Amino acid sequence: MPPGREPHPPRTEIRGDDALRIDPKLKDADKIRAALVDGFEVELELEPADLAAIDIAAPMLARAASLDDLVRREGQMVPGGNRAGMFVLHPGITEARQLRQAAGALLAKVRGEGDGPERGHNSRSAAGARWAGRR
């Protein structure tokens, strides 16, 4: 290294759950999608199926954030039920939870943690090799 120049500090890579930290209050699906793609690309080379899953999950997370705002404005308990004066849990709470759960299941598949076939080329290559001689 030339004299007078300082070495660059080592780069720290973001791995695991840190790569997917996005603001849960973010309501813009495009910004959520961009954050998810950036976070996943730290660890993975995204395939078209992965991008499709992210495209589906991002609006779900945006809708969940919008429902959270609605619940904050209207309160956790709202008039309802089968008797006058009865209060019930705001339906937005349940809907937001279901949206986040569905989005989480989609994003887990991108990381290879969900149900279904393993992601990546290794499993496809192995299947191709196994069936190549059976034509």
Secondary structure, DSSP 8 states (H G I E B T S, - for coil): --TT-----------GGGGG---TT---HHHHHHHHHHHHHTT----HHHHHHHHHHHHHHHHHHHHHHHHHHH-SEEE-SSSTT-EEE-HHHHHHHHHHHHHHHHHHHHTT-SSSS--SHHHHHHHHHHHTT--
